Amino acid sequence: MSDTPSQATGKSMMPAWVKGPQDFVGGVALMALALFALWASRDLQGMHGFSFGAGTAPRMFSVLLLALGAAITVIGVVSEGTHLAKYHWRGPLFVSLSILSFALTIRPLGMIFSAMASFMIAACGTAETRWVETLIVGACLTAFCSLLFPYALGLPLQLLPIFLIR
């Protein structure tokens, strides 16, 4: 199984005037993200004279991202480019579920169980997972995190579930 996305087959949904569909869609996505950031930072104070407000940097970066997205969109319209690739959802889905499971289980189950469960859920993101190696690496990373965060960094994380401590 390859890590590179496969080319989509069949008829394209893009209009005929779009020569580089991947650049066009990517530019539109960047512009949408920039517009969302501008909308989200609308209530923050901006620049007053030479003093910066809390909204100055988000707005500056949003405008730069908007300009970059517009340039990429124009490139997608005027120059030949690659077609849209088929997107595989399995990896991002299981990594997102892994993060969510860690966030929901760190307090009731503690660092050891939640970190190992999170690692095993993330490993389901590919069909190429070899489970013996995954268990070994997961155990090593869990042990390392169990020593690093509470002892080396001094963070107040519980290692074991609440019902085992009481």
Phi, psi and omega in degrees: 000134184266151177277345181276141180292147180277154179285139179288139179255161178099189183282140181281147177274351183285148175295162184294334182283353176269113183270330179238086186300322182293318177294319181299309181294320178297319178295319178296320178296319178295320178294322177296319178296319179295319178294322176297318179295321176296318178295318182292333182262014184293332183271352181279148179291142181261205183277132178237103183067237179260003179261134181274145174256179182293336182264000184294307183295314178301321180290320179298314180293326178294318179294319176297318178294323177297316178295318178297317177297320178295319179296317179294322177297317178297319177299321178294334180275322189264341183235151179294141180210184182284154177281166179296136179269153176287135184256133179258126186269348188299311182299303179300326179297310183288329175292319177296317177297325178296315178296317179297318180295322178297316181296324182278337186251355184296320180285308182286327184258346181084173185295317187296306184288319182290323178293318179293317178296319179297318178296318182290324177294318178296328179293340177286357182288349178224150177282350183271007182296130172257115194289328179294313178295323179296318177297320180293311180295319178299318179295319179294315179293322178295317177297317179298314179294326179292335176269322185293304189291309182283327187261307182287319181264347177072024178279139183279069178257135175278142183269326185248162178298156182300320183289342175272339182278323186282000000 
